Amino acid sequence: MSLKKNKSRHNQVQRKLMDEGLRLIACQGLHGCKVEDITNAADVGKGTFFNYFGSKDNFVAKLIEYCLADLARRLSPLAASPPLAEPLLTSLGGVYLRYFQLRPEVAALIIQAISLPQDSEAGQQIKNSLQRHLELVSQILQPIGQELGWGGNLRELALSLLSLSCGFFWMNQGMDSPPGSLLDRLSKVLARGLSRTV
């Protein structure tokens, strides 16, 4: 098998494990989902899982990194937005809310993953991934920081946007209420509230 085909196969198996793991963690919970559940769903052996990830906690850390990178790609174009507080916050809130609407399992993963002990290697990796993500959002918010009066607290504002959006979809799972057109209104309300909070 050529090196290129081998790498392609490697990427396919890794992606299948991550997709199935994300789905199962959302359904069964982080602690209820076992490695064997993930490997059965991905139709690979347990040894393959450990060759790729080493441990379940490291798998969760890689999954967080992968999901936040996907989210960052969607947020990055907002760095070129006009530096007006309410429209920029509306756009950021809209991207977060739509992302979690399309992938509510990511909201479930993020909320559960932060419960891993932060003194563990995986817990530290998750914390670092989240910090990098918040730094990206803080940089997007930088041009409007003065207007908002948040000054050096842009990371706190970034964390508020992420946690409010995650929480909305995490809690909505148990409420059976479709978000639908509520998303646009919610992102605008979120923007107005955050732009007026000093």
Secondary structure as UniProt FT lines:
FT   HELIX           3..28
FT   TURN            30..32
FT   HELIX           35..42
FT   HELIX           46..53
FT   HELIX           56..75
FT   HELIX           76..80
FT   HELIX           85..102
FT   HELIX           104..113
FT   TURN            114..115
FT   TURN            118..119
FT   HELIX           121..141
FT   HELIX           142..144
FT   HELIX           145..148
FT   HELIX           151..153
FT   HELIX           154..175
FT   TURN            180..181
FT   HELIX           182..196
//
